[in-house]
């Protein structure tokens, strides 16, 4: 994430973006491409998928701790970026609490990578708090196989937007950063002084026990 997102996370909490704002063209439709046999069918399916994607809020994480150059280049586009290491079980607890409080669904699982035109779903998504949308959630835990290097783990919450979607591009979960975040890694492309900036910011927010280190990649 970039430095601005880090500050937001420290000051406000974990942001989950509505899927309709994702850049990925295949997001939420990997299992539907087989049905798009005509232009009319394609238009109808994509329209329905677009409406559903407005209701699904997602936070994306790398599901392992191995550093990858591709991840820094795609998701750490800004030179001074960071990678946050967090406890997945504790993130699930926060999502579960939020979902129970708002009587909505929450889900978390590793993403399955599949080729286009797959005939049937094979992913059963782990429900933290199940709701009527449970049957649709596997669409948002399937991605094109070309992204398999990400080994992505997702946290997803089904929450219908208020009247003004533009003002509610996602939801923010309040959390204790000190308890959930174990380490912050600074980009291999970052300025030498940036690691001190990150360490200082964490201390200013009272997170003295969170380790800050530079990427182990030598680029």
C-alpha positions in Angstrom: 0.0 0.0 0.0 1.1 3.6 -0.4 2.0 5.9 2.5 -1.4 7.7 2.4 -3.2 4.4 2.9 -1.0 3.4 5.8 -1.8 6.7 7.5 -5.5 6.1 6.9 -5.3 2.6 8.4 -3.5 3.8 11.5 -5.9 6.7 12.1 -9.2 5.3 11.0 -9.1 1.5 10.4 -9.1 -1.1 7.7 -10.8 0.1 4.5 -12.7 -2.5 2.4 -13.4 -1.2 -1.2 -16.6 -2.0 -3.1 -15.7 -4.3 -5.9 -17.3 -2.1 -8.5 -14.3 0.3 -8.0 -11.7 -2.4 -8.7 -9.7 -2.2 -11.9 -9.7 -5.9 -12.7 -12.0 -6.6 -15.7 -12.6 -10.2 -14.7 -13.6 -9.4 -11.1 -16.8 -11.2 -10.1 -17.5 -12.7 -13.6 -15.0 -15.5 -14.0 -17.7 -18.2 -13.6 -20.1 -16.3 -15.8 -18.2 -16.1 -19.1 -19.3 -19.5 -20.2 -22.9 -18.1 -20.3 -22.1 -15.1 -22.5 -23.0 -16.7 -25.8 -24.7 -13.6 -27.3 -24.3 -9.9 -27.0 -27.7 -9.6 -25.3 -26.8 -12.3 -22.8 -23.4 -10.7 -22.1 -25.0 -7.3 -21.6 -27.6 -8.7 -19.1 -25.0 -10.8 -17.1 -22.5 -7.9 -16.9 -25.3 -5.6 -15.8 -26.4 -7.9 -13.0 -22.8 -8.5 -12.0 -22.2 -4.8 -11.9 -25.1 -4.3 -9.5 -24.0 -7.1 -7.2 -20.4 -5.7 -7.1 -21.7 -2.6 -5.5 -22.7 -4.6 -2.5 -19.5 -6.5 -1.9 -16.7 -4.8 0.1 -13.3 -6.4 -0.1 -9.9 -6.1 1.5 -7.1 -8.0 -0.4 -4.0 -9.5 1.2 -1.1 -11.7 0.0 -1.8 -15.1 1.5 1.9 -15.9 2.3 4.9 -14.0 3.6 7.3 -14.5 0.6 8.2 -11.2 -1.0 7.5 -10.9 -4.7 8.8 -8.3 -7.1 5.5 -8.4 -9.0 3.5 -7.5 -5.9 5.7 -4.4 -5.2 5.4 -3.3 -8.9 1.6 -3.7 -9.1 0.4 -2.8 -5.6 3.3 -0.6 -4.5 3.5 1.5 -7.6 4.6 4.6 -5.6 8.3 4.4 -4.7 7.7 5.0 -1.0 5.2 2.1 -0.3 4.9 -0.5 2.4 3.7 -4.0 3.0 1.8 -4.6 6.2 1.9 -8.0 7.9 -1.2 -8.8 9.8 -2.8 -11.7 11.7 -5.6 -13.1 9.5 -7.4 -14.7 12.4 -7.7 -11.3 14.2 -8.8 -9.6 10.9 -11.6 -12.3 10.7 -12.6 -11.5 14.3 -12.9 -7.8 13.5 -15.0 -8.6 10.4 -17.2 -11.0 12.3 -17.9 -8.4 15.0 -18.8 -5.8 12.4 -21.1 -8.2 10.5 -22.9 -9.3 13.6 -23.4 -5.7 14.7 -24.9 -4.7 11.3 -26.7 -8.0 10.7 -24.9 -8.6 7.4 -22.6 -11.3 5.9 -18.8 -11.6 6.2 -16.5 -14.0 4.5 -12.8 -14.8 4.3 -10.8 -17.3 2.3 -7.9 -17.8 -0.1 -8.8 -16.9 -3.7 -9.0 -19.7 -6.3 -7.4 -19.0 -9.7 -9.3 -20.4 -12.7 -9.2 -20.2 -16.5 -12.1 -18.4 -18.3 -15.1 -20.4 -19.4 -15.0 -22.8 -16.4 -18.3 -24.7 -16.3 -19.1 -24.8 -12.6 -18.0 -23.3 -9.3 -15.6 -25.3 -7.2 -14.9 -22.8 -4.5 -16.8 -23.0 -1.1 -16.1 -19.8 0.7 -15.6 -19.7 4.4 -18.4 -17.8 6.0 -17.6 -15.8 9.2 -21.2 -14.6 9.4 -23.5 -16.1 6.7 -26.4 -14.3 5.1 -28.7 -14.6 2.1 -25.9 -13.6 -0.2 -23.7 -16.6 0.7 -24.5 -18.4 -2.5 -23.1 -15.5 -4.6 -19.9 -15.0 -2.7 -17.8 -17.6 -4.5 -17.9 -15.2 -7.6 -15.7 -12.8 -5.6 -13.2 -15.5 -4.5 -12.3 -16.6 -8.0 -9.8 -14.8 -10.2 -8.2 -15.3 -13.6 -5.3 -17.8 -13.4 -2.9 -15.2 -14.7 -3.0 -13.6 -11.2 -2.0 -16.9 -9.4 1.3 -15.5 -8.3 -0.6 -13.2 -5.8 -1.7 -16.2 -3.7 -4.4 -13.8 -2.4 -6.4 -14.0 0.8 -9.6 -11.9 0.9 -11.8 -10.5 3.6 -15.3 -9.7 2.2 -18.4 -8.1 3.7 -21.8 -7.9 2.0 -23.2 -4.4 2.7 -25.6 -2.6 0.4 -24.6 1.0 -0.1 -26.5 4.0 1.0 -28.3 6.1 -1.5 -25.2 8.0 -2.7 -22.7 5.3 -3.8 -20.0 7.9 -4.7 -19.9 8.9 -1.0 -19.7 5.3 0.2 -17.0 3.7 -1.9 -16.4 1.1 0.8 -16.5 0.5 4.5 -14.0 1.0 7.3 -13.5 -1.5 10.1 -12.2 -0.1 13.4 -9.4 -2.2 14.7 -6.4 -2.2 17.1 -3.4 -1.9 14.9 -1.1 -2.8 17.7 -2.8 -6.2 18.2 -3.3 -7.1 14.5 -0.2 -5.8 12.7 3.0 -7.6 13.4 5.4 -6.0 11.0 5.7 -3.3 8.3 8.1 -3.8 5.4 9.3 -0.9 3.3 9.5 -1.2 -0.5 12.9 -2.1 -2.0 12.4 0.9 -4.3 11.9 3.4 -1.4 14.2 6.2 -0.4 16.8 5.2 2.2 15.2 7.7 4.7 11.7 6.4 4.2 12.1 3.6 6.7 12.8 6.2 9.4 9.6 8.1 8.3 7.5 5.0 8.7 9.0 4.1 12.1 8.4 7.7 13.3 4.7 7.6 12.1 4.1 4.3 13.9 5.6 5.7 17.1 3.4 8.8 16.8 0.4 6.6 16.7 1.6 4.7 19.8 2.7 1.6 17.9 6.1 1.1 19.4 6.1 -2.7 19.3 5.4 -3.0 15.5 8.6 -3.9 13.7 9.7 -1.9 10.7 12.2 -3.3 8.2 13.4 -2.7 4.7 12.5 -5.3 2.0 14.9 -8.2 1.7 14.8 -8.0 -2.1 18.0 -6.6 -3.6 16.9 -4.7 -6.6 
